[in-house]
Amino acid sequence: MTLELATAGESHGPALVAILAGLPAGLVLEKDAIDADLRRRQQGYGRSPRQQIETDEVEVLAGLRHGRTLGTPLALVVHNKDHKNWTWGMAPWPPEGEPQGKGTKAVTLPRPGHADLAGVQKYGLTDVRDALERASARHTAVQVAAGAVAKALLAHIGVAVQGSADVDEAAIDGARKDKDTLGGVVEVRATGVPPGLGSYARKEDRLDARLAAALMGIQAVKGVEIGDGFALARMRGSEAHDEIDTSRRRTSNRAGGIEGGMSNGEEVVVRAAMKPLPTLMKPLASVDLATGEAAAALVERSDVAAVEALAVVAEAAVAWELAVAAKEKFGGDAVGDFVGAWRAYLERIAWRRTP
Ligand code: EPS
């Protein structure tokens, strides 16, 4: 069974939801490990005061019994604590009583760089909030929860995934002072990935294409590179490729662990570039959709920078894609089947992870 992920949830709605289908039975999950990743995502320099409202925690509604997966769809929920301030404005059903709290007035000032304008055009909306709530990066919380589950599965085959970000706190302080925002670059490294995840057979099978799509699917990501990526374009072939030694390992890793759309047994290295966040306290020029007049864009509480959060979200996205590719390769209705197929494969290709 293919590993599949479906999510739902708006930023200030009642909750974020994920359904993970295709997990093998008998996978032991630890609530603390999932919650630890949720906490990591909320931290980081430059985050919005919203993070003081939320203390993200996973709730499981289905697919788990006594901490072990049942091989049935796993349903995860992360509640939005801030919803209590939006019960009228974000009520799923027509709200009763007088408007109160946040989100009661229609947003008509689209922010350059956000989903606001194209969202209302595409879906025929009059209130930008109907677009921005789902477009918000808030729902990455539940994707991080799914990534934590993927990491638990990958741990059974010796694969570990870690994201990191370089953060310039002084630059973030400066941007905050100037009512501005910042982006940044994150890197994700996966160790223990055996050769042969993904395939050259079809473009949608390619592991690099899948990782790039997964990272591009995260809010504010505008660029992805695998290994030395763009720098490879300026090298000669003799400098760019990773030579093979007699143990079939590489003496360098400029390819970032992927060749021909498949993992090659080296560390998988990917980077994602995040644009500066588009909600500005000193807003850019826009149009008031209600009047058609020139106006400043919406000003709303937001992050100054979320690059450290992106490192955690990107780690989860890479872990999820690697788990999908590993499940595709090794199969298994029970965790033992999955691990058994992995062992047999490693024996056949005589591959051992580097220490
Ligand atoms: C976001 C705007 C801010 C961020 C939010 C993403 O939310 P709010 O408008 O409620 O302050 O804090 O991120 C999160 C809530 C989160 O948990 O990551 C946006 O517009 O994308």
Residues whose N, C-alpha, C, O or C-beta is under 5 A from the ligand:
A	BS01	EPS	S48 R50 A135 S136 A137 R138 R301 S302 D303
